[in-house]
């Protein structure tokens, strides 16, 4: 898993923008529209045969084997296809896509997939089992740091690392893990993984055209060359420049300012209604908003709820879909082993600083949790939308116990906790500490200011200094354990509670360097939940983790934050019933399911 972490965190930069009320995420239109360098278009959203999307973010890659960010993912999922995908708006039901059916045997350690016949790649090559076999072996072999292949490797090889880190990985293990039995694709797992099918629905596991890829100079799929392909950077790979998938749209061109795609005439399924798609990179929010209100763009990166509510809702031609499911989770971490002496002041409990293990006392953590004013945060930052949470797991995921009470904002309880902390010395001596928020994130700044105000109101000897830093700095320092308190967040790679619970709470989870705690009870429950398929027992285990984590106050929990989507009312196919937050982060559905009136 180590190989994936830095880039997964980097991909979370766009998720961190959710706390900035921002939901981040080309060249010529075949129907005759003109695209300028600034990303505007003269006909754009007004044309029934063209979908125009404007965003601030560029598109790093079009190679599924390294796709691990939302900007790339929204394109890849429309050019390529996975074996299975989500059923409607459900996060738990899966339906066939390039597979037509599958069976599990060997107590959940073997999966056999029957593949769809009559499918063509954009190159004209026919889709066969050999393409699926090549795809998954390539993902296991490369397993680059900027991909989600660590969780595929966890399932099929028992390790998240690639062969550069784990010499036990051999060609035999890779080929035994995924192979073709005639035209049936067979996966063999070293142990049960209840999230395996959900992992296969991840965009990065889309099936590539093996003959096309090899012809471009990609890995040839053989034992003789696999070692040389380990950890290879695929971001700008030949396949990224010249993709060939089975999706309803085929790639046309990509420049620094736009990407264009067109409906694939030989698509095996129901053909796309909108012929052309243009994704334009428009960094200026005002320019995107003006194009949207003119009708020159169908969808834009709006800047979040405040912009939608104050400047877009109610405008002519604008439709709004509100109260969309929030599938991310955010909390304020409290580091129990701070590894930056410059943040410790005196390094002692004398009012002039804190010791490195200040947060190792549970009553310190309980004091901070009780002092965070969630109701005010919901009102001031989220426009009254959202609910307090009891766990760093979205309510929409199986395993979230809605009957478990969330922490309450209670200054009396906070005062009592601080009076107990460190044998009474915290209350008697006081402390000074520094909390960090992402530069430019007004919601994150507001959260820290609320916490600071309430903590300092309890005791004149308590002082919380807040500082802003660039996201890249926070990622680096947080990952090295050099931050005292920061806001951490996660959105799922796959629709299973494990992706959140292990990430936030396991002693080897992604966020551990920001917290530095080990809880043997929690580790045991998480390990069991990762190796059984009994849904009822897994939910019971996650409930136990939630209760224990609440009691130990490991995080200050941020509330849920329902999504909001503004789009031109000429765009059809966007609805609450069809919206799946695991797909197409902006529309909740595939481009092929959209139409224009």
C-alpha positions, -999 to 999 in steps of 0.1 A, spaced: 0 0 0 29 24 6 35 29 -31 1 45 -36 -1 68 -6 16 100 -17 -4 103 -49 -36 92 -33 -31 121 -9 -23 144 -37 -55 133 -54 -73 143 -22 -63 179 -29 -95 181 -49 -114 166 -20 -99 191 4 -114 217 -18 -148 205 -6 -138 222 26 -132 253 6 -168 251 -8 -152 241 -41 -157 209 -60 -127 207 -83 -121 187 -107 -101 196 -263 -97 211 -294 -122 215 -322 -158 205 -321 -167 183 -350 -201 200 -353 -184 233 -361 -179 252 -328 -147 272 -323 -127 269 -291 -106 298 -279 -74 296 -259 -93 308 -229 -116 278 -231 -149 296 -242 -169 285 -271 -192 303 -296 -219 276 -298 -211 252 -270 -239 244 -247 -265 256 -271 -259 228 -296 -280 196 -290 -252 174 -303 -225 188 -280 -219 185 -243 -196 213 -230 -180 211 -195 -157 238 -181 -133 232 -152 -102 247 -136 -83 214 -134 -63 198 -162 -64 161 -171 -32 144 -160 -36 111 -178 -59 89 -200 -42 56 -191 -65 36 -169 -35 19 -153 -25 51 -135 -58 69 -133 -62 80 -96 -77 115 -97 -112 127 -104 -103 149 -134 -88 120 -153 -113 95 -140 -143 113 -154 -129 109 -189 -115 74 -186 -148 60 -174 -164 72 -206 -137 60 -230 -132 27 -213 -153 2 -193 -149 -21 -163 -161 -56 -159 -190 -44 -137 -204 -11 -125 -230 3 -101 -267 -4 -103 -285 30 -105 -278 51 -74 -269 21 -52 -235 19 -36 -239 -18 -28 -255 -33 -59 -234 -41 -89 -244 -49 -124 -225 -64 -154 -208 -42 -179 -180 -60 -199 -188 -91 -179 -222 -107 -183 -221 -127 -151 -198 -140 -124 -196 -167 -98 -177 -171 -66 -163 -204 -52 -136 -217 -30 -153 -199 -1 -149 -165 -18 -113 -171 -30 -121 -177 -67 -141 -156 -91 -150 -166 -126 -163 -140 -151 -182 -147 -183 -173 -119 -207 -195 -100 -231 -192 -111 -268 -194 -88 -298 -176 -59 -282 -152 -37 -302 -124 -15 -291 -121 20 -306 -92 6 -326 -115 -19 -343 -99 -48 -323 -124 -73 -308 -125 -76 -270 -114 -110 -257 -104 -125 -224 -68 -119 -233 -74 -82 -230 -88 -85 -195 -60 -108 -185 -34 -84 -198 -51 -54 -181 -51 -68 -146 -16 -83 -150 -3 -49 -162 -19 -32 -132 -3 -57 -108 31 -54 -125 33 -16 -128 14 -8 -96 27 28 -98 26 52 -69 1 74 -88 -26 47 -92 -52 27 -72 -36 -6 -80 -24 -11 -45 -59 -23 -35 -60 -47 -65 -27 -60 -54 -39 -63 -18 -67 -86 -31 -48 -107 -56 -13 -108 -42 -18 -101 -5 3 -70 -5 -2 -34 -16 34 -30 -26 49 -38 -60 79 -60 -67 104 -32 -60 93 -33 -24 83 -69 -20 106 -96 -34 81 -123 -26 60 -112 -56 69 -134 -85 57 -139 -121 41 -171 -110 21 -154 -83 9 -127 -108 -1 -152 -135 -18 -175 -110 -38 -145 -96 -55 -137 -130 -57 -159 -160 -80 -170 -188 -97 -204 -188 -108 -204 -225 -128 -172 -227 -136 -172 -190 -116 -148 -168 -105 -163 -135 -93 -145 -104 -77 -165 -75 -73 -147 -42 -49 -157 -15 -76 -150 11 -112 -137 12 -117 -101 3 -153 -89 8 -146 -57 -11 -131 -74 -42 -161 -69 -65 -164 -33 -56 -127 -28 -64 -133 -41 -99 -159 -14 -105 -131 13 -99 -124 32 -131 -87 24 -129 -95 -13 -135 -110 -5 -169 -101 -30 -196 -75 -19 -222 -69 -30 -258 -39 -52 -253 -29 -55 -290 -32 -17 -294 -12 -11 -262 16 -35 -272 17 -19 -306 23 15 -290 53 1 -271 36 -6 -238 46 -37 -217 44 -68 -239 28 -89 -212 56 -115 -210 77 -130 -182 108 -118 -199 100 -81 -195 78 -79 -165 105 -69 -141 115 -39 -162 78 -27 -161 75 -27 -123 66 7 -110 68 23 -144 53 58 -146 23 56 -169 10 92 -165 22 103 -200 24 67 -214 18 60 -251 -15 46 -241 -23 79 -223 -17 97 -255 -36 73 -278 -63 55 -258 -84 27 -271 -113 15 -250 -147 -1 -254 -166 29 -240 -195 48 -256 -171 76 -265 -138 76 -283 -110 100 -278 -103 127 -305 -78 152 -292 -63 167 -261 -45 201 -258 -35 222 -228 -69 239 -229 -94 213 -240 -102 176 -246 -126 164 -272 -144 130 -277 -171 117 -300 -197 90 -297 -183 56 -308 -203 43 -338 -195 7 -331 -204 8 -294 -219 -26 -283 -246 -10 -261 -272 17 -265 -256 44 -286 -249 78 -270 -274 106 -279 -249 135 -276 -224 131 -304 -196 154 -292 -181 162 -258 -157 191 -251 -140 195 -217 -125 229 -215 -99 241 -189 -110 275 -177 -91 285 -146 -111 317 -139 -143 310 -120 -159 342 -133 -153 332 -169 -168 297 -162 -198 313 -145 -205 337 -174 -202 310 -200 -227 289 -180 -252 317 -176 -250 325 -213 -257 289 -221 -222 283 -237 -214 256 -212 -237 228 -199 -218 220 -167 -191 240 -149 -170 238 -118 -192 261 -98 -172 268 -67 -196 251 -44 -228 257 -25 -224 294 -18 -219 303 -55 -248 280 -66 -272 294 -40 -263 331 -43 -254 335 -80 -268 306 -100 -300 292 -85 -331 309 -100 -312 322 -131 -328 316 -165 -319 282 -179 -303 269 -147 -314 237 -130 -302 227 -96 -301 192 -80 -296 195 -43 -291 173 -12 -270 148 -31 -253 121 -11 -220 130 6 -196 101 2 -166 118 16 -155 121 53 -135 147 71 -121 151 106 -95 171 125 -66 148 135 -48 152 168 -12 140 166 -1 119 196 36 120 187 44 153 171 77 151 152 85 188 147 101 204 178 95 239 164 57 234 169 61 224 206 72 258 220 87 250 254 79 213 249 64 212 283 31 216 301 39 251 314 16 272 293 42 281 268 40 249 247 31 213 247 50 180 250 52 159 218 27 134 232 2 160 244 -27 143 227 -19 109 240 -41 117 270 -76 108 261 -91 137 282 -72 162 261 -88 147 230 -122 146 246 -119 182 255 -112 192 219 -140 171 206 -166 185 230 -154 221 222 -160 219 185 -193 236 176 -207 214 149 -242 231 147 -226 265 141 -202 251 115 -232 236 97 -251 269 98 -222 292 89 -202 271 64 -228 247 49 -258 269 47 -277 247 73 -271 215 53 -257 184 68 -258 164 100 -233 156 128 -215 123 123 -205 97 148 -178 80 126 -155 88 97 -177 68 73 -205 83 52 -240 75 62 -247 60 28 -222 32 34 -231 -1 50 -215 -2 84 -225 32 96 -246 29 128 -272 57 126 -284 48 162 -250 58 177 -251 93 191 -227 118 175 -204 138 198 -222 169 213 -209 204 214 -207 209 252 -183 234 268 -191 221 303 -180 186 292 -149 200 276 -140 219 307 -144 188 329 -122 168 304 -94 194 305 -96 195 343 -88 157 343 -62 158 316 -26 150 325 -36 146 362 -49 182 363 -18 198 350 -34 209 317 -60 230 336 -35 243 361 -6 252 337 -24 257 304 -9 251 269 0 268 236 -3 248 204 -5 255 166 -32 241 143 -30 242 106 -55 247 78 -52 248 40 -44 282 25 -74 295 7 -99 272 23 -125 294 41 -144 265 56 -112 249 70 -102 283 84 -137 287 99 -135 253 115 -101 261 132 -113 295 143 -144 280 159 -123 255 177 -98 282 188 -125 305 201 -142 278 222 -110 263 236 -96 297 246 -129 306 262 -125 278 287 -94 289 304 -72 320 299 -42 298 300 -53 279 269 -39 293 236 -45 279 201 -26 295 173 -38 288 138 -17 290 106 -23 285 69 -1 264 47 -2 253 11 -18 219 5 14 204 -8 32 214 25 4 200 46 5 167 27 43 164 32 44 176 68 13 156 78 26 125 63 58 129 82 40 134 115 51 171 117 16 186 121 -2 191 154 -37 193 142 -49 194 105 -82 186 87 -80 153 70 -104 139 44 -111 109 22 -134 99 -7 -138 63 -16 -117 44 -41 -143 16 -39 -178 15 -23 -170 -5 8 -167 7 44 -132 -8 46 -118 19 24 -127 45 51 -123 25 83 -89 11 75 -77 44 61 -87 64 92 -85 40 121 -61 11 115 -26 13 130 -12 8 94 -39 30 78 -31 59 55 -37 86 82 -17 71 110 13 94 105 -11 123 113 -23 106 145 3 81 157 -20 59 178 -23 22 180 -54 6 192 -52 -32 194 -90 -36 198 -97 -16 167 -70 -33 147 -84 -67 155 -120 -57 145 -107 -42 112 -87 -73 104 -117 -95 110 -139 -73 89 -115 -74 60 -115 -112 58 -152 -122 61 -181 -119 37 -209 -120 64 -224 -85 59 -242 -85 93 -210 -94 112 -190 -68 93 -215 -41 102 -213 -52 138 -175 -50 137 -176 -15 122 -201 -5 149 -176 -16 175 -149 4 159 -171 35 159 -180 32 195 -144 26 206 -132 55 184 -158 78 199 -149 68 234 -112 74 227 -119 107 208 -94 100 180 -108 127 157 -128 159 159 -156 148 135 -168 171 107 -205 169 97 -218 155 65 -220 180 36 -247 172 10 -237 179 -25 -253 204 -49 -252 204 -87 -261 232 -111 -266 224 -148 -283 239 -178 -319 228 -180 -315 217 -216 -294 188 -203 -315 156 -196 -306 125 -177 -294 140 -145 -317 130 -116 -317 120 -80 -328 85 -89 -299 79 -113 -273 99 -95 -244 77 -83 -216 96 -65 -192 68 -74 -196 77 -111 -188 108 -131 -182 131 -101 -200 160 -118 -231 143 -133 -234 111 -113 -239 91 -145 -221 83 -177 -221 108 -207 -239 82 -228 -270 85 -205 -273 122 -211 -292 140 -238 -300 176 -247 -333 193 -257 
